[in-house]
Amino acid sequence: GTAHGRLADCYTQLGLLRALQARHGVDMAQLLIQSSFAMGTSGDFSDAAAGTANPTESEFLTMDSPSLPPLVQQYVDHKKKQPEGLLLFRVGDFFEAYFDDAIALSTVAGIVLTSKKLKSGRVRMSGFPATQMEKYSLALLKAGMKVYVVDQIYSPSARNFVPSGGPPVMGKGELLPRGLVRTFTPGTVVEEEMLPQRDNNFVACLWWHSSPAPTLPTKVAAAPQVRWGLAHADISSGEFFCAQGTATRPLMDELQRLRPAELIVCTSG
């Protein structure tokens, strides 16, 4: 029947994807996610076709729009807890991003930006297969972004837990529980595939204090008094160092030597 026909269509499109990749070297991740959205395989959304030729700006929903679908609202709830980074949201075999994060993910990682038609409007979305999470997270980190990973959680204490290791059995209308499982920042990477091969991956913290110049009896201007402290570590190797000083030149030299992947600055005074 209809289900059999849709399954056949899926296999047909997958065969076309593989043929395109073999002939033109097209990235399979982008093709898969584009095909998935086009076929409307995300069960939490309506079955309407993904995208129109030229949707208007007024059609797009925001995180504050009323009556968002439960899955999108679950994403929004997590996003509001982590507003300063890009949130990757696990949906089945994919990690997805919505709203402004979808635009950022598409721009930085070179992934197709699309949208999904809902009853109340359209939601911008972008994503990639879950198996490619480290690849695309690394692209975001190289752009200086913080990445939050929200995954599906299968808890043994949940009533729908399946001891055999399969996905939990959900009732009609129920959402899979999801939680924050990983936060990536440029200086806190420990995954070997995401680390530089030859250089350290330092995260550094700088404390800086500058007080007004003292008043001198002469007309010669005095320089402001500076104090600083610098600590840096490579979390992947356990190396840790610290230094302090009262002149800016040694500090600049040290930062140039370290070239930290991430610098946290605390100012005082």
C-alpha positions in Angstrom: 0.0 0.0 0.0 1.1 3.6 0.7 3.7 2.6 3.2 5.3 0.1 0.8 5.3 2.8 -1.9 7.0 5.4 0.3 9.6 2.8 1.4 10.3 2.0 -2.3 10.7 5.7 -3.0 13.2 6.0 -0.1 15.3 3.1 -1.6 15.1 4.7 -5.0 16.4 8.1 -3.7 19.2 6.4 -1.7 20.3 4.7 -4.9 20.4 8.0 -6.7 22.4 9.6 -3.9 25.0 6.9 -4.1 25.2 7.3 -7.9 25.7 11.0 -7.5 28.4 10.6 -5.0 30.3 8.0 -7.1 30.1 10.2 -10.2 30.4 13.7 -8.8 32.0 13.3 -5.4 29.0 14.9 -3.7 29.2 14.9 0.1 26.9 12.1 1.3 26.0 13.9 4.5 24.6 16.9 2.7 22.7 14.7 0.2 21.2 12.5 2.9 20.0 15.4 5.1 18.5 17.2 2.0 16.8 14.0 0.9 15.5 13.3 4.4 13.9 16.7 4.7 12.5 16.5 1.1 10.8 13.2 1.9 9.4 14.5 5.2 10.8 11.6 7.3 10.8 13.5 10.6 7.7 12.1 12.3 7.3 15.0 14.7 6.6 17.4 11.8 3.6 17.5 9.5 3.8 15.6 6.2 3.8 18.7 4.1 6.5 19.2 1.4 9.7 20.8 2.7 10.1 24.2 1.3 8.5 26.3 -1.4 10.2 28.1 -4.2 10.3 31.5 -2.5 8.8 31.5 1.0 8.3 35.0 2.4 10.0 36.1 5.6 6.6 36.4 7.3 6.0 32.7 6.9 8.9 31.8 9.2 8.3 31.1 12.9 10.5 32.3 15.7 11.3 30.6 19.1 8.7 32.9 20.7 5.9 31.9 18.3 2.9 30.4 19.9 1.7 26.8 19.4 5.0 25.3 18.3 4.9 21.5 17.7 6.1 19.5 20.7 9.4 18.6 19.2 10.3 22.2 18.3 9.2 23.4 21.7 11.5 20.8 23.3 14.3 22.3 21.2 13.3 25.8 22.3 13.3 24.8 25.9 16.9 23.5 25.7 18.0 26.5 23.5 16.8 29.0 26.1 19.1 27.3 28.7 22.1 27.6 26.3 21.5 30.8 24.4 25.1 31.8 23.7 26.1 28.7 21.7 24.9 26.6 18.8 22.6 23.8 19.8 22.7 20.4 18.0 19.5 18.5 18.6 19.2 14.7 18.1 16.2 13.6 16.0 16.5 9.9 15.1 19.6 9.4 13.1 20.3 13.1 12.7 21.5 16.1 14.6 19.4 19.1 13.6 19.4 22.9 14.3 16.4 25.2 14.0 15.7 29.0 13.7 18.9 31.2 13.7 21.1 28.2 14.7 20.1 26.5 11.4 21.4 29.6 9.5 24.6 29.6 11.4 25.2 25.8 10.9 24.5 26.1 7.2 26.8 29.1 6.8 29.7 27.8 8.8 29.6 24.1 8.0 28.4 24.4 4.4 25.3 22.4 5.0 22.0 22.8 3.1 19.6 25.3 4.8 16.0 24.3 4.3 12.7 24.7 6.1 9.7 22.6 7.1 6.1 23.6 6.6 4.1 23.3 9.8 0.4 24.1 10.4 1.3 27.5 11.9 4.2 28.5 9.5 7.7 27.4 8.5 10.7 26.6 10.6 14.2 27.0 9.3 16.2 23.9 9.8 19.6 22.3 8.9 21.3 19.1 10.0 23.5 16.2 9.3 23.8 12.4 10.1 24.6 11.7 13.8 27.7 9.7 12.7 29.2 13.0 11.3 28.8 14.9 14.6 32.5 15.3 15.3 33.2 16.5 11.7 30.7 19.3 11.8 31.3 20.2 15.4 35.0 20.7 14.5 34.0 23.1 11.7 31.9 25.1 14.2 34.7 25.1 16.8 37.2 26.4 14.2 34.8 29.3 13.6 35.1 30.1 17.4 31.7 28.8 18.3 30.5 27.0 21.4 28.5 23.8 20.6 25.9 22.2 22.8 24.9 18.6 22.0 21.4 17.5 23.1 20.9 13.8 22.6 18.1 11.3 23.1 18.3 9.8 26.6 17.4 6.2 27.3 17.3 6.0 31.1 17.0 2.6 32.9 14.7 4.3 35.4 12.3 5.4 32.7 9.1 3.4 32.4 9.7 3.0 28.7 13.2 1.7 29.0 14.0 -1.4 26.8 16.5 -3.7 28.6 17.6 -5.2 25.3 19.2 -1.9 24.3 16.7 -0.8 21.7 14.9 2.5 21.7 12.2 3.0 24.3 8.7 2.3 23.4 6.8 5.6 23.3 3.1 6.1 23.5 1.3 8.0 20.8 2.1 11.7 21.1 5.0 11.1 23.6 8.4 12.7 22.9 11.7 10.9 23.5 13.4 12.4 26.6 16.4 14.5 25.5 19.2 16.1 27.6 22.5 18.0 27.3 25.2 15.4 27.0 28.2 17.4 25.8 29.5 21.0 25.5 32.2 21.7 23.0 34.4 24.8 23.1 37.6 25.3 21.1 39.8 24.7 24.2 38.0 21.8 25.8 38.1 19.2 23.1 39.4 15.8 24.1 38.2 13.7 21.2 41.4 12.5 19.3 39.8 13.0 15.9 39.1 16.7 16.7 42.5 17.6 18.1 45.4 19.2 16.1 47.9 16.5 15.2 51.1 18.4 16.1 50.2 21.3 18.3 48.8 21.6 21.8 45.2 22.6 22.2 45.4 25.1 25.0 42.6 26.8 26.9 43.9 29.9 28.7 42.5 32.1 31.4 43.8 35.7 31.8 43.2 37.9 34.8 44.0 41.5 34.1 44.0 44.5 36.5 44.8 48.0 35.5 44.8 50.8 38.1 45.1 54.6 37.3 48.5 56.1 36.9 49.9 57.6 40.1 50.0 61.4 40.5 53.5 62.7 40.1 54.9 66.0 41.3 56.3 66.7 37.8 54.4 67.1 34.5 55.8 63.8 33.2 52.8 61.4 32.6 53.1 58.1 34.4 51.9 54.8 32.8 48.9 53.0 34.4 49.9 50.2 36.8 49.2 46.8 35.3 49.1 43.4 36.9 48.2 40.1 35.2 48.0 36.4 35.8 47.8 33.8 33.1 46.9 30.1 33.4 46.7 27.7 30.5 46.1 24.0 30.1 45.9 21.3 27.5 43.0 19.2 28.8 43.8 16.3 26.4 47.3 15.9 27.7 47.0 17.2 31.3 49.6 19.9 30.9 49.1 23.0 33.1 51.1 26.2 33.5 50.7 29.6 35.0 52.6 32.9 35.0 52.1 36.4 36.3 53.7 39.8 35.7 53.4 43.6 35.8 54.4 44.4 32.2 52.3 43.9 29.1 55.2 42.9 26.7 55.9 39.5 28.3 52.2 38.8 28.4 51.8 39.5 24.7 54.9 37.3 24.0 53.5 34.5 26.0 50.1 34.6 24.3 51.8 34.6 20.9 53.9 31.6 21.9 50.9 29.6 23.2 48.4 30.6 20.6 45.5 29.2 22.7 42.5 27.8 21.0 40.3 29.5 23.6 41.0 32.5 25.9 38.9 33.4 28.8 39.5 37.0 30.1 38.6 38.3 33.6 39.1 42.0 34.1 39.2 43.9 37.3 39.5 47.6 38.0 
